[in-house]
Amino acid sequence: AVIGIPDGSIALYRMPASADEMRALWGLDVHRPRLHAIALRVRDLAATAKVLAEERVGVLRGSVASGEVFTDPRDTHGIPFLWTDRDVPGDLRGPL
């Protein structure tokens, strides 16, 4: 589910079934309801992925082809980031 707010949107995800699934999906060892990731919509995901690679920020999952890249929180001071060039349904800001 996506909840639109004036300057962004909140996407709700189910809790992973296990700690192993939490690590695989989100790169975290916290198994309780919480903020999973901060998503940033960019104009050019391929260019963004290139800069992240140049800065040695690892990718936990996703790809430019899939439209989203989830960076490894171990490389971003524990903050999980999801990078996308896609519009999120329900985002009140409209297309990028």
N, C-alpha and C positions, 0 to 999 in steps of 0.2 A: 504494500500500500504506500502511496505517496501523498503527503500532506503539503499543499502549497502554502508558503508564507511570503510576505511581500518581497523579501530579498533573497529568496532561495526556496528550497523544498526539503522536507524530511522524508526519507525513505525508511520504511519499517521492514525488518527482516525477522524471520523466525530464529529462535535460539538454536544453535547447533546442538545435535543430540549428544555429543560427547566432547571432552576436552581435546581429543585428537582431531575431531572435525573442526573445532574452533581454531586450533593451530593451523590446520591446512587451509581454511578459508580466510582467516583474518590475521594469521601470524602472531597470535596472542595466546598467553596461558591463563587468561581470565575467563572463567566459565560461569558467568552470571549476566543478567541483563545490563547493557551498557551501551555507550557510543561505540560503534564498530569502526567507522571511518569518516573522514571528511572527504567529500567528493568535490572535485574542481573540474569545471567544464572549460575546455580550451579550444581555440580555433583550429589548431593543427596538432593532432595527437602524435603523428609521426615525428614532427620536430621536437615535441615535448619529450617523447620517449628517447630520442637521440641525446638530448641534453641530460636527461636522467642517467643514461648509460655513461656519458662522458664524465659525469660527477660521481660515478660508481654507486648509484642508488639502485639496489637490486629490485627485481620484479618478482613478487610472490605468485601472482597469477594474472591471466588476461594477456591481451596482445593488441597491437594497433588494429589488426584485422577484425578483432571482436568488438572494437569500439571502446574498450576500457582496459586500463593498465592499473593494477593494484600494487603499489610499491611496498617493499618490505619495511615494516616499522622499525626493525633493528637499524636501518640506515637513515631514519628520519626522526631520531630522538624519541622513539616509542609512539609516534603519531602515525596512525594508518591513513594513507591517502589513496583515493581512487581517482584516477585521471580519465576523463572521457571527452569526446568531441560530439557526443550525441545529446539531443534534447531529452529531458526526463519528462514523461507524461505527468501532468499536474503542476509543473513548474510555472508559476504565475508570471515569471519574467518573459516567457515566450522564447522563440528561437534565438539562437546566438547570432 
